Amino acid sequence: MNMYKENILEHYKYPNNSGNLNNYNIKINSHNPSCGDEIEIKIKLEKNKIIDAKFNGKGCAISLASADILLDDIKNKTLNEIKKLNETYLLELLNVEIIPARMNCALLALNALRKIK
């Protein structure tokens, strides 16, 4: 289990997808009112396929690591594919037990992606 916790901390400290993205097609925001975590995701599409995605945010290790892991996963997927993603899928990606009090943190980025029309 420590290996998985280390993975969360690694994505939190050294995210692959944090930063600004120029020439993006989609920008979405999400906020967790229970703890104050916030995220902004920018996505660059080509032919309905996600070729890049970046986030900026403030929050706990779980919310920001979850965003980083999810954005790694959605690259090269279509918008239709990401619209089908659900909580179970994300929790399997995270591969760490999330207690109920932290579930909204873990799902923040996924909830942002659900706003894509």
N, C-alpha and C positions, 0 to 999 in steps of 0.2 A: 504493500500500500504506500510506503514512503516514496517509492519510485514515481508513482502517479502524482503524489503531492508535489514532488520535485518538478515534474513536468508542468504543473500549474504555475509554480513559482518561476520557473524558467521563462514561460510565455509572458508572465507578468513583468518580470525584470527586463527581459530582452525580446520584446514582441517583434514578430516578422512583418506585421501589417499596420503598425502605428505610424502616423504621419499624414502629410498632406498628399492629395492626389489631384493633379492637374487634368484638365480635359475629361472630367467625369460626366456621366450621363444621369446618374441618380444620386441624390443626397437625402438621407433619412436620419432622423433623430429619435432617440428614445430616452426616457427618464424613469427611474424607479423612485416613486415618491416615498416609499417606506424607508429608504436609506440615503437617498440623494444621489445615487450613481447616475451618471449621464453618459451618453455615447452619441457620436455622430459618425455615420458610415457613408463613404463615398465609393461609388462603383463605376467602373468603366466597362462599357459593353461594346462588343463588335459582333454584328450579325446575331443578336439576341444571346450571346454567350459572354459570361463575365470573364474578362481578361485580366482585371486587376481590381483590388478592393483595399481600402485603407480606413482606419478609424482613428478618431481622437476622442478622448474621454477622460473622465475622472471617476474614480470609484475604487472598490476593493479589488484584491487580487483575483478573486473568482470572476467578477464581472469583466475585467479587462483581459484576463487570460482566456476566458470563454470566447470573447470577441475575437481575439487573435487566432485561436484554434478554429473557430467557425469560418473566419475569412480565408484561412488556408484551405479549408475544405470546399468552399463554394467556387473557387477559381476553376474555370473551364466548364462550369455548369451553366445551363440555360436558366432564364427567369422562371420558366415552368417547373424546372427541377427544384429550385430553391423554395418555390411556393409550397412544395410538398413536404418540406422538412418539418419535423415536429420535435416535441420535447424529448421523446425517447431517443431519437436519432442524436440530438445534441448531447444528451447525458452519456450515451455510448461513446461519442467522440471524446468527451472529457475523461471518461474512464476513472472517475473518482466519486466517492459517495458525497452527495450534496444533501445536507440536512434541510428540512423544510424551511427553516428561517432564512436560508441562503438561496432558495430556489429562484426567487425573482432576480437575484444578482446573476446567477448562472444563465438565466434565460433572456437577459436584457438585449443582447445583440440579435438573438433570434426574433424577439418581439419587434425589434426595429426592422428586420428584413420582412416581416409580415405586413408592414405598411406599404410595401411596393405594390403598385397597382398593375 
